[in-house]
Amino acid sequence: MIKIVFFAALREQLDCAEMSLASEGVKNINDIKLKLSDNSEQWQQVFSNASLLSAVNHDMVDGEHPVKPGDEVAFFPPVTGG
C-alpha cells in the first residue's frame, strides 16, 4: 500500500486528508494521479492541474518519480508567497 496525503486547499476540495492506495500497477507519481482521477470529476480536475506539487517521503518530486509500497506520497497546491 501507498499512503496518500493531501494538504492545504486540496484537503478541502477533495474532502479527504489521507488515504491508502494499492500499489499494484503503480510505478510513479503520474500513475497515482491517473488512479486518483478516476474517483470523480472533482478529483479529475484537481489531478489534471499541471501546477500540482508532489512529494515522496518528504522530498519534492516530479511526475516520473518512482513509488513503491510503503511510500508516503503528498499532494499540495502551488505555494505562493509575498
mmCIF file as gemmi writes it, N, C-alpha and C atoms, coordinates in Angstrom:
data_model
loop_
_atom_site.group_PDB
_atom_site.id
_atom_site.type_symbol
_atom_site.label_atom_id
_atom_site.label_alt_id
_atom_site.label_comp_id
_atom_site.label_asym_id
_atom_site.label_entity_id
_atom_site.label_seq_id
_atom_site.pdbx_PDB_ins_code
_atom_site.Cartn_x
_atom_site.Cartn_y
_atom_site.Cartn_z
_atom_site.occupancy
_atom_site.B_iso_or_equiv
_atom_site.pdbx_formal_charge
_atom_site.auth_seq_id
_atom_site.auth_asym_id
_atom_site.pdbx_PDB_model_num
ATOM 1 N N . MET Axp A 1 ? 0.832 -1.186 0 1 0 ? 1 A 1
ATOM 2 C CA . MET Axp A 1 ? 0 0 0 1 0 ? 1 A 1
ATOM 3 C C . MET Axp A 1 ? 0.88 1.253 0 1 0 ? 1 A 1
ATOM 4 N N . ILE Axp A 2 ? 0.338 2.291 -0.573 1 0 ? 2 A 1
ATOM 5 C CA . ILE Axp A 2 ? 0.994 3.599 -0.61 1 0 ? 2 A 1
ATOM 6 C C . ILE Axp A 2 ? 0.09 4.563 0.147 1 0 ? 2 A 1
ATOM 7 N N . LYS Axp A 3 ? 0.657 5.302 1.082 1 0 ? 3 A 1
ATOM 8 C CA . LYS Axp A 3 ? -0.11 6.287 1.838 1 0 ? 3 A 1
ATOM 9 C C . LYS Axp A 3 ? -0.147 7.589 1.035 1 0 ? 3 A 1
ATOM 10 N N . ILE Axp A 4 ? -1.339 8.119 0.825 1 0 ? 4 A 1
ATOM 11 C CA . ILE Axp A 4 ? -1.524 9.371 0.089 1 0 ? 4 A 1
ATOM 12 C C . ILE Axp A 4 ? -2.041 10.412 1.073 1 0 ? 4 A 1
ATOM 13 N N . VAL Axp A 5 ? -1.397 11.589 1.083 1 0 ? 5 A 1
ATOM 14 C CA . VAL Axp A 5 ? -1.765 12.674 1.99 1 0 ? 5 A 1
ATOM 15 C C . VAL Axp A 5 ? -2.055 13.923 1.161 1 0 ? 5 A 1
ATOM 16 N N . PHE Axp A 6 ? -3.103 14.652 1.546 1 0 ? 6 A 1
ATOM 17 C CA . PHE Axp A 6 ? -3.486 15.881 0.84 1 0 ? 6 A 1
ATOM 18 C C . PHE Axp A 6 ? -3.364 17.062 1.797 1 0 ? 6 A 1
ATOM 19 N N . PHE Axp A 7 ? -2.76 18.153 1.319 1 0 ? 7 A 1
ATOM 20 C CA . PHE Axp A 7 ? -2.528 19.319 2.162 1 0 ? 7 A 1
ATOM 21 C C . PHE Axp A 7 ? -3.24 20.558 1.639 1 0 ? 7 A 1
ATOM 22 N N . ALA Axp A 8 ? -3.399 21.507 2.535 1 0 ? 8 A 1
ATOM 23 C CA . ALA Axp A 8 ? -3.92 22.848 2.237 1 0 ? 8 A 1
ATOM 24 C C . ALA Axp A 8 ? -5.277 22.771 1.544 1 0 ? 8 A 1
ATOM 25 N N . ALA Axp A 9 ? -5.459 23.556 0.494 1 0 ? 9 A 1
ATOM 26 C CA . ALA Axp A 9 ? -6.75 23.655 -0.186 1 0 ? 9 A 1
ATOM 27 C C . ALA Axp A 9 ? -7.19 22.323 -0.793 1 0 ? 9 A 1
ATOM 28 N N . LEU Axp A 10 ? -6.244 21.463 -1.134 1 0 ? 10 A 1
ATOM 29 C CA . LEU Axp A 10 ? -6.618 20.163 -1.701 1 0 ? 10 A 1
ATOM 30 C C . LEU Axp A 10 ? -7.439 19.346 -0.713 1 0 ? 10 A 1
ATOM 31 N N . ARG Axp A 11 ? -7.059 19.444 0.555 1 0 ? 11 A 1
ATOM 32 C CA . ARG Axp A 11 ? -7.78 18.705 1.596 1 0 ? 11 A 1
ATOM 33 C C . ARG Axp A 11 ? -9.254 19.097 1.597 1 0 ? 11 A 1
ATOM 34 N N . GLU Axp A 12 ? -9.524 20.407 1.49 1 0 ? 12 A 1
ATOM 35 C CA . GLU Axp A 12 ? -10.908 20.874 1.478 1 0 ? 12 A 1
ATOM 36 C C . GLU Axp A 12 ? -11.605 20.538 0.162 1 0 ? 12 A 1
ATOM 37 N N . GLN Axp A 13 ? -10.916 20.723 -0.965 1 0 ? 13 A 1
ATOM 38 C CA . GLN Axp A 13 ? -11.509 20.448 -2.275 1 0 ? 13 A 1
ATOM 39 C C . GLN Axp A 13 ? -11.95 18.992 -2.399 1 0 ? 13 A 1
ATOM 40 N N . LEU Axp A 14 ? -11.112 18.093 -1.913 1 0 ? 14 A 1
ATOM 41 C CA . LEU Axp A 14 ? -11.378 16.664 -2.06 1 0 ? 14 A 1
ATOM 42 C C . LEU Axp A 14 ? -12.119 16.072 -0.872 1 0 ? 14 A 1
ATOM 43 N N . ASP Axp A 15 ? -12.253 16.867 0.185 1 0 ? 15 A 1
ATOM 44 C CA . ASP Axp A 15 ? -12.875 16.393 1.423 1 0 ? 15 A 1
ATOM 45 C C . ASP Axp A 15 ? -12.201 15.115 1.906 1 0 ? 15 A 1
ATOM 46 N N . CYS Axp A 16 ? -10.859 15.142 1.877 1 0 ? 16 A 1
ATOM 47 C CA . CYS Axp A 16 ? -10.074 13.964 2.241 1 0 ? 16 A 1
ATOM 48 C C . CYS Axp A 16 ? -8.698 14.425 2.714 1 0 ? 16 A 1
ATOM 49 N N . ALA Axp A 17 ? -8.279 13.951 3.874 1 0 ? 17 A 1
ATOM 50 C CA . ALA Axp A 17 ? -6.956 14.305 4.398 1 0 ? 17 A 1
ATOM 51 C C . ALA Axp A 17 ? -5.899 13.281 3.998 1 0 ? 17 A 1
ATOM 52 N N . GLU Axp A 18 ? -6.288 12.005 4.014 1 0 ? 18 A 1
ATOM 53 C CA . GLU Axp A 18 ? -5.354 10.956 3.611 1 0 ? 18 A 1
ATOM 54 C C . GLU Axp A 18 ? -6.106 9.693 3.243 1 0 ? 18 A 1
ATOM 55 N N . MET Axp A 19 ? -5.399 8.822 2.522 1 0 ? 19 A 1
ATOM 56 C CA . MET Axp A 19 ? -5.98 7.555 2.104 1 0 ? 19 A 1
ATOM 57 C C . MET Axp A 19 ? -4.859 6.581 1.775 1 0 ? 19 A 1
ATOM 58 N N . SER Axp A 20 ? -5.204 5.332 1.62 1 0 ? 20 A 1
ATOM 59 C CA . SER Axp A 20 ? -4.256 4.309 1.183 1 0 ? 20 A 1
ATOM 60 C C . SER Axp A 20 ? -4.624 3.89 -0.226 1 0 ? 20 A 1
ATOM 61 N N . LEU Axp A 21 ? -3.599 3.589 -1.022 1 0 ? 21 A 1
ATOM 62 C CA . LEU Axp A 21 ? -3.805 3.188 -2.402 1 0 ? 21 A 1
ATOM 63 C C . LEU Axp A 21 ? -3.032 1.898 -2.643 1 0 ? 21 A 1
ATOM 64 N N . ALA Axp A 22 ? -3.67 0.922 -3.25 1 0 ? 22 A 1
ATOM 65 C CA . ALA Axp A 22 ? -2.977 -0.32 -3.592 1 0 ? 22 A 1
ATOM 66 C C . ALA Axp A 22 ? -1.848 -0.006 -4.559 1 0 ? 22 A 1
ATOM 67 N N . SER Axp A 23 ? -0.716 -0.636 -4.357 1 0 ? 23 A 1
ATOM 68 C CA . SER Axp A 23 ? 0.467 -0.312 -5.162 1 0 ? 23 A 1
ATOM 69 C C . SER Axp A 23 ? 0.554 -1.104 -6.469 1 0 ? 23 A 1
ATOM 70 N N . GLU Axp A 24 ? -0.344 -2.071 -6.666 1 0 ? 24 A 1
ATOM 71 C CA . GLU Axp A 24 ? -0.32 -2.851 -7.896 1 0 ? 24 A 1
ATOM 72 C C . GLU Axp A 24 ? -0.566 -1.944 -9.101 1 0 ? 24 A 1
ATOM 73 N N . GLY Axp A 25 ? 0.302 -2.034 -10.086 1 0 ? 25 A 1
ATOM 74 C CA . GLY Axp A 25 ? 0.153 -1.253 -11.305 1 0 ? 25 A 1
ATOM 75 C C . GLY Axp A 25 ? 0.567 0.2 -11.178 1 0 ? 25 A 1
ATOM 76 N N . VAL Axp A 26 ? 1.119 0.571 -10.041 1 0 ? 26 A 1
ATOM 77 C CA . VAL Axp A 26 ? 1.555 1.955 -9.821 1 0 ? 26 A 1
ATOM 78 C C . VAL Axp A 26 ? 3.075 2.001 -9.841 1 0 ? 26 A 1
ATOM 79 N N . LYS Axp A 27 ? 3.608 2.717 -10.834 1 0 ? 27 A 1
ATOM 80 C CA . LYS Axp A 27 ? 5.068 2.809 -10.968 1 0 ? 27 A 1
ATOM 81 C C . LYS Axp A 27 ? 5.613 4.165 -10.56 1 0 ? 27 A 1
ATOM 82 N N . ASN Axp A 28 ? 4.802 5.232 -10.758 1 0 ? 28 A 1
ATOM 83 C CA . ASN Axp A 28 ? 5.306 6.58 -10.488 1 0 ? 28 A 1
ATOM 84 C C . ASN Axp A 28 ? 4.161 7.509 -10.07 1 0 ? 28 A 1
ATOM 85 N N . ILE Axp A 29 ? 4.497 8.758 -9.809 1 0 ? 29 A 1
ATOM 86 C CA . ILE Axp A 29 ? 3.515 9.755 -9.372 1 0 ? 29 A 1
ATOM 87 C C . ILE Axp A 29 ? 2.412 9.932 -10.417 1 0 ? 29 A 1
ATOM 88 N N . ASN Axp A 30 ? 2.765 9.95 -11.684 1 0 ? 30 A 1
ATOM 89 C CA . ASN Axp A 30 ? 1.749 10.114 -12.729 1 0 ? 30 A 1
ATOM 90 C C . ASN Axp A 30 ? 0.723 8.986 -12.693 1 0 ? 30 A 1
ATOM 91 N N . ASP Axp A 31 ? 1.159 7.761 -12.396 1 0 ? 31 A 1
ATOM 92 C CA . ASP Axp A 31 ? 0.214 6.641 -12.277 1 0 ? 31 A 1
ATOM 93 C C . ASP Axp A 31 ? -0.763 6.879 -11.126 1 0 ? 31 A 1
ATOM 94 N N . ILE Axp A 32 ? -0.253 7.412 -10.019 1 0 ? 32 A 1
ATOM 95 C CA . ILE Axp A 32 ? -1.12 7.706 -8.874 1 0 ? 32 A 1
ATOM 96 C C . ILE Axp A 32 ? -2.149 8.763 -9.258 1 0 ? 32 A 1
ATOM 97 N N . LYS Axp A 33 ? -1.709 9.811 -9.942 1 0 ? 33 A 1
ATOM 98 C CA . LYS Axp A 33 ? -2.637 10.862 -10.37 1 0 ? 33 A 1
ATOM 99 C C . LYS Axp A 33 ? -3.742 10.291 -11.248 1 0 ? 33 A 1
ATOM 100 N N . LEU Axp A 34 ? -3.382 9.388 -12.151 1 0 ? 34 A 1
ATOM 101 C CA . LEU Axp A 34 ? -4.385 8.782 -13.027 1 0 ? 34 A 1
ATOM 102 C C . LEU Axp A 34 ? -5.387 7.959 -12.224 1 0 ? 34 A 1
ATOM 103 N N . LYS Axp A 35 ? -4.906 7.159 -11.283 1 0 ? 35 A 1
ATOM 104 C CA . LYS Axp A 35 ? -5.809 6.345 -10.463 1 0 ? 35 A 1
ATOM 105 C C . LYS Axp A 35 ? -6.737 7.226 -9.631 1 0 ? 35 A 1
ATOM 106 N N . LEU Axp A 36 ? -6.189 8.278 -9.032 1 0 ? 36 A 1
ATOM 107 C CA . LEU Axp A 36 ? -6.997 9.158 -8.201 1 0 ? 36 A 1
ATOM 108 C C . LEU Axp A 36 ? -8.011 9.939 -9.031 1 0 ? 36 A 1
ATOM 109 N N . SER Axp A 37 ? -7.667 10.244 -10.265 1 0 ? 37 A 1
ATOM 110 C CA . SER Axp A 37 ? -8.58 10.971 -11.155 1 0 ? 37 A 1
ATOM 111 C C . SER Axp A 37 ? -9.848 10.187 -11.441 1 0 ? 37 A 1
ATOM 112 N N . ASP Axp A 38 ? -9.798 8.88 -11.282 1 0 ? 38 A 1
ATOM 113 C CA . ASP Axp A 38 ? -10.969 8.036 -11.531 1 0 ? 38 A 1
ATOM 114 C C . ASP Axp A 38 ? -12.032 8.153 -10.44 1 0 ? 38 A 1
ATOM 115 N N . ASN Axp A 39 ? -11.696 8.775 -9.303 1 0 ? 39 A 1
ATOM 116 C CA . ASN Axp A 39 ? -12.647 8.865 -8.182 1 0 ? 39 A 1
ATOM 117 C C . ASN Axp A 39 ? -13.888 9.683 -8.517 1 0 ? 39 A 1
ATOM 118 N N . SER Axp A 40 ? -13.713 10.808 -9.192 1 0 ? 40 A 1
ATOM 119 C CA . SER Axp A 40 ? -14.853 11.657 -9.565 1 0 ? 40 A 1
ATOM 120 C C . SER Axp A 40 ? -14.358 12.773 -10.481 1 0 ? 40 A 1
ATOM 121 N N . GLU Axp A 41 ? -15.299 13.548 -10.981 1 0 ? 41 A 1
ATOM 122 C CA . GLU Axp A 41 ? -14.94 14.675 -11.845 1 0 ? 41 A 1
ATOM 123 C C . GLU Axp A 41 ? -14.128 15.711 -11.07 1 0 ? 41 A 1
ATOM 124 N N . GLN Axp A 42 ? -14.491 15.928 -9.81 1 0 ? 42 A 1
ATOM 125 C CA . GLN Axp A 42 ? -13.75 16.875 -8.958 1 0 ? 42 A 1
ATOM 126 C C . GLN Axp A 42 ? -12.285 16.432 -8.818 1 0 ? 42 A 1
ATOM 127 N N . TRP Axp A 43 ? -12.075 15.156 -8.566 1 0 ? 43 A 1
ATOM 128 C CA . TRP Axp A 43 ? -10.71 14.63 -8.419 1 0 ? 43 A 1
ATOM 129 C C . TRP Axp A 43 ? -9.96 14.741 -9.746 1 0 ? 43 A 1
ATOM 130 N N . GLN Axp A 44 ? -10.659 14.513 -10.847 1 0 ? 44 A 1
ATOM 131 C CA . GLN Axp A 44 ? -10.036 14.628 -12.163 1 0 ? 44 A 1
ATOM 132 C C . GLN Axp A 44 ? -9.545 16.052 -12.401 1 0 ? 44 A 1
ATOM 133 N N . GLN Axp A 45 ? -10.338 17.044 -12.017 1 0 ? 45 A 1
ATOM 134 C CA . GLN Axp A 45 ? -9.93 18.441 -12.176 1 0 ? 45 A 1
ATOM 135 C C . GLN Axp A 45 ? -8.683 18.737 -11.348 1 0 ? 45 A 1
ATOM 136 N N . VAL Axp A 46 ? -8.668 18.265 -10.118 1 0 ? 46 A 1
ATOM 137 C CA . VAL Axp A 46 ? -7.525 18.514 -9.225 1 0 ? 46 A 1
ATOM 138 C C . VAL Axp A 46 ? -6.255 17.898 -9.795 1 0 ? 46 A 1
ATOM 139 N N . PHE Axp A 47 ? -6.326 16.648 -10.229 1 0 ? 47 A 1
ATOM 140 C CA . PHE Axp A 47 ? -5.114 15.941 -10.645 1 0 ? 47 A 1
ATOM 141 C C . PHE Axp A 47 ? -4.708 16.193 -12.091 1 0 ? 47 A 1
ATOM 142 N N . SER Axp A 48 ? -5.51 16.945 -12.827 1 0 ? 48 A 1
ATOM 143 C CA . SER Axp A 48 ? -5.096 17.353 -14.171 1 0 ? 48 A 1
ATOM 144 C C . SER Axp A 48 ? -4.372 18.703 -14.147 1 0 ? 48 A 1
ATOM 145 N N . ASN Axp A 49 ? -4.322 19.341 -12.981 1 0 ? 49 A 1
ATOM 146 C CA . ASN Axp A 49 ? -3.642 20.622 -12.827 1 0 ? 49 A 1
ATOM 147 C C . ASN Axp A 49 ? -2.128 20.424 -12.903 1 0 ? 49 A 1
ATOM 148 N N . ALA Axp A 50 ? -1.494 20.997 -13.916 1 0 ? 50 A 1
ATOM 149 C CA . ALA Axp A 50 ? -0.044 20.839 -14.112 1 0 ? 50 A 1
ATOM 150 C C . ALA Axp A 50 ? 0.771 21.491 -13.005 1 0 ? 50 A 1
ATOM 151 N N . SER Axp A 51 ? 0.174 22.4 -12.247 1 0 ? 51 A 1
ATOM 152 C CA . SER Axp A 51 ? 0.894 23.102 -11.173 1 0 ? 51 A 1
ATOM 153 C C . SER Axp A 51 ? 0.872 22.35 -9.845 1 0 ? 51 A 1
ATOM 154 N N . LEU Axp A 52 ? 0.137 21.242 -9.781 1 0 ? 52 A 1
ATOM 155 C CA . LEU Axp A 52 ? 0.04 20.461 -8.558 1 0 ? 52 A 1
ATOM 156 C C . LEU Axp A 52 ? 1.432 19.978 -8.138 1 0 ? 52 A 1
ATOM 157 N N . LEU Axp A 53 ? 1.759 20.146 -6.877 1 0 ? 53 A 1
ATOM 158 C CA . LEU Axp A 53 ? 3.061 19.728 -6.357 1 0 ? 53 A 1
ATOM 159 C C . LEU Axp A 53 ? 2.935 18.378 -5.669 1 0 ? 53 A 1
ATOM 160 N N . SER Axp A 54 ? 4.029 17.616 -5.702 1 0 ? 54 A 1
ATOM 161 C CA . SER Axp A 54 ? 4.013 16.309 -5.061 1 0 ? 54 A 1
ATOM 162 C C . SER Axp A 54 ? 5.342 16.041 -4.365 1 0 ? 54 A 1
ATOM 163 N N . ALA Axp A 55 ? 5.263 15.185 -3.358 1 0 ? 55 A 1
ATOM 164 C CA . ALA Axp A 55 ? 6.452 14.783 -2.609 1 0 ? 55 A 1
ATOM 165 C C . ALA Axp A 55 ? 6.329 13.297 -2.289 1 0 ? 55 A 1
ATOM 166 N N . VAL Axp A 56 ? 7.464 12.636 -2.259 1 0 ? 56 A 1
ATOM 167 C CA . VAL Axp A 56 ? 7.523 11.244 -1.832 1 0 ? 56 A 1
ATOM 168 C C . VAL Axp A 56 ? 8.459 11.177 -0.634 1 0 ? 56 A 1
ATOM 169 N N . ASN Axp A 57 ? 7.928 10.689 0.471 1 0 ? 57 A 1
ATOM 170 C CA . ASN Axp A 57 ? 8.708 10.591 1.71 1 0 ? 57 A 1
ATOM 171 C C . ASN Axp A 57 ? 9.386 11.917 2.053 1 0 ? 57 A 1
ATOM 172 N N . HIS Axp A 58 ? 8.632 13.006 1.913 1 0 ? 58 A 1
ATOM 173 C CA . HIS Axp A 58 ? 9.024 14.379 2.28 1 0 ? 58 A 1
ATOM 174 C C . HIS Axp A 58 ? 10.023 15.025 1.324 1 0 ? 58 A 1
ATOM 175 N N . ASP Axp A 59 ? 10.281 14.418 0.175 1 0 ? 59 A 1
ATOM 176 C CA . ASP Axp A 59 ? 11.155 15.013 -0.84 1 0 ? 59 A 1
ATOM 177 C C . ASP Axp A 59 ? 10.326 15.412 -2.043 1 0 ? 59 A 1
ATOM 178 N N . MET Axp A 60 ? 10.474 16.665 -2.497 1 0 ? 60 A 1
ATOM 179 C CA . MET Axp A 60 ? 9.753 17.135 -3.671 1 0 ? 60 A 1
ATOM 180 C C . MET Axp A 60 ? 10.178 16.32 -4.893 1 0 ? 60 A 1
ATOM 181 N N . VAL Axp A 61 ? 9.184 15.919 -5.699 1 0 ? 61 A 1
ATOM 182 C CA . VAL Axp A 61 ? 9.462 15.083 -6.871 1 0 ? 61 A 1
ATOM 183 C C . VAL Axp A 61 ? 8.593 15.512 -8.045 1 0 ? 61 A 1
ATOM 184 N N . ASP Axp A 62 ? 8.939 15.007 -9.231 1 0 ? 62 A 1
ATOM 185 C CA . ASP Axp A 62 ? 8.113 15.261 -10.41 1 0 ? 62 A 1
ATOM 186 C C . ASP Axp A 62 ? 7.268 14.021 -10.709 1 0 ? 62 A 1
ATOM 187 N N . GLY Axp A 63 ? 6.492 14.086 -11.76 1 0 ? 63 A 1
ATOM 188 C CA . GLY Axp A 63 ? 5.557 13.024 -12.093 1 0 ? 63 A 1
ATOM 189 C C . GLY Axp A 63 ? 6.179 11.693 -12.453 1 0 ? 63 A 1
ATOM 190 N N . GLU Axp A 64 ? 7.409 11.715 -12.894 1 0 ? 64 A 1
ATOM 191 C CA . GLU Axp A 64 ? 8.084 10.478 -13.29 1 0 ? 64 A 1
ATOM 192 C C . GLU Axp A 64 ? 8.775 9.775 -12.127 1 0 ? 64 A 1
ATOM 193 N N . HIS Axp A 65 ? 8.749 10.384 -10.959 1 0 ? 65 A 1
ATOM 194 C CA . HIS Axp A 65 ? 9.431 9.792 -9.804 1 0 ? 65 A 1
ATOM 195 C C . HIS Axp A 65 ? 8.799 8.445 -9.444 1 0 ? 65 A 1
ATOM 196 N N . PRO Axp A 66 ? 9.62 7.406 -9.281 1 0 ? 66 A 1
ATOM 197 C CA . PRO Axp A 66 ? 9.068 6.088 -8.94 1 0 ? 66 A 1
ATOM 198 C C . PRO Axp A 66 ? 8.514 6.042 -7.515 1 0 ? 66 A 1
ATOM 199 N N . VAL Axp A 67 ? 7.515 5.21 -7.32 1 0 ? 67 A 1
ATOM 200 C CA . VAL Axp A 67 ? 6.95 4.967 -5.994 1 0 ? 67 A 1
ATOM 201 C C . VAL Axp A 67 ? 6.9 3.468 -5.754 1 0 ? 67 A 1
ATOM 202 N N . LYS Axp A 68 ? 6.938 3.101 -4.475 1 0 ? 68 A 1
ATOM 203 C CA . LYS Axp A 68 ? 6.906 1.688 -4.114 1 0 ? 68 A 1
ATOM 204 C C . LYS Axp A 68 ? 6.045 1.498 -2.871 1 0 ? 68 A 1
ATOM 205 N N . PRO Axp A 69 ? 5.638 0.278 -2.593 1 0 ? 69 A 1
ATOM 206 C CA . PRO Axp A 69 ? 4.838 0.03 -1.385 1 0 ? 69 A 1
ATOM 207 C C . PRO Axp A 69 ? 5.536 0.578 -0.143 1 0 ? 69 A 1
ATOM 208 N N . GLY Axp A 70 ? 4.753 1.196 0.733 1 0 ? 70 A 1
ATOM 209 C CA . GLY Axp A 70 ? 5.302 1.77 1.962 1 0 ? 70 A 1
ATOM 210 C C . GLY Axp A 70 ? 5.656 3.242 1.848 1 0 ? 70 A 1
ATOM 211 N N . ASP Axp A 71 ? 5.698 3.787 0.626 1 0 ? 71 A 1
ATOM 212 C CA . ASP Axp A 71 ? 5.996 5.214 0.445 1 0 ? 71 A 1
ATOM 213 C C . ASP Axp A 71 ? 4.822 6.064 0.933 1 0 ? 71 A 1
ATOM 214 N N . GLU Axp A 72 ? 5.151 7.293 1.336 1 0 ? 72 A 1
ATOM 215 C CA . GLU Axp A 72 ? 4.134 8.296 1.619 1 0 ? 72 A 1
ATOM 216 C C . GLU Axp A 72 ? 4.209 9.336 0.514 1 0 ? 72 A 1
ATOM 217 N N . VAL Axp A 73 ? 3.102 9.528 -0.173 1 0 ? 73 A 1
ATOM 218 C CA . VAL Axp A 73 ? 3.026 10.499 -1.266 1 0 ? 73 A 1
ATOM 219 C C . VAL Axp A 73 ? 2.114 11.633 -0.817 1 0 ? 73 A 1
ATOM 220 N N . ALA Axp A 74 ? 2.616 12.863 -0.937 1 0 ? 74 A 1
ATOM 221 C CA . ALA Axp A 74 ? 1.838 14.042 -0.551 1 0 ? 74 A 1
ATOM 222 C C . ALA Axp A 74 ? 1.572 14.894 -1.783 1 0 ? 74 A 1
ATOM 223 N N . PHE Axp A 75 ? 0.361 15.433 -1.841 1 0 ? 75 A 1
ATOM 224 C CA . PHE Axp A 75 ? -0.015 16.365 -2.904 1 0 ? 75 A 1
ATOM 225 C C . PHE Axp A 75 ? -0.456 17.664 -2.257 1 0 ? 75 A 1
ATOM 226 N N . PHE Axp A 76 ? -0.049 18.774 -2.864 1 0 ? 76 A 1
ATOM 227 C CA . PHE Axp A 76 ? -0.461 20.088 -2.361 1 0 ? 76 A 1
ATOM 228 C C . PHE Axp A 76 ? -0.424 21.108 -3.487 1 0 ? 76 A 1
ATOM 229 N N . PRO Axp A 77 ? -1.203 22.175 -3.332 1 0 ? 77 A 1
ATOM 230 C CA . PRO Axp A 77 ? -1.272 23.195 -4.391 1 0 ? 77 A 1
ATOM 231 C C . PRO Axp A 77 ? 0.032 23.982 -4.447 1 0 ? 77 A 1
ATOM 232 N N . PRO Axp A 78 ? 0.241 24.695 -5.553 1 0 ? 78 A 1
ATOM 233 C CA . PRO Axp A 78 ? 1.45 25.524 -5.666 1 0 ? 78 A 1
ATOM 234 C C . PRO Axp A 78 ? 1.511 26.524 -4.502 1 0 ? 78 A 1
ATOM 235 N N . VAL Axp A 79 ? 2.711 26.77 -4.041 1 0 ? 79 A 1
ATOM 236 C CA . VAL Axp A 79 ? 2.921 27.689 -2.928 1 0 ? 79 A 1
ATOM 237 C C . VAL Axp A 79 ? 3.176 29.074 -3.492 1 0 ? 79 A 1
ATOM 238 N N . THR Axp A 80 ? 2.471 30.056 -2.95 1 0 ? 80 A 1
ATOM 239 C CA . THR Axp A 80 ? 2.713 31.436 -3.333 1 0 ? 80 A 1
ATOM 240 C C . THR Axp A 80 ? 3.171 32.198 -2.111 1 0 ? 80 A 1
ATOM 241 N N . GLY Axp A 81 ? 3.91 33.199 -2.334 1 0 ? 81 A 1
ATOM 242 C CA . GLY Axp A 81 ? 4.415 33.981 -1.203 1 0 ? 81 A 1
ATOM 243 C C . GLY Axp A 81 ? 4.529 35.445 -1.563 1 0 ? 81 A 1
ATOM 244 N N . GLY Axp A 82 ? 4.895 36.204 -0.577 1 0 ? 82 A 1
ATOM 245 C CA . GLY Axp A 82 ? 4.987 37.626 -0.849 1 0 ? 82 A 1
ATOM 246 C C . GLY Axp A 82 ? 6.102 38.264 -0.088 1 0 ? 82 A 1
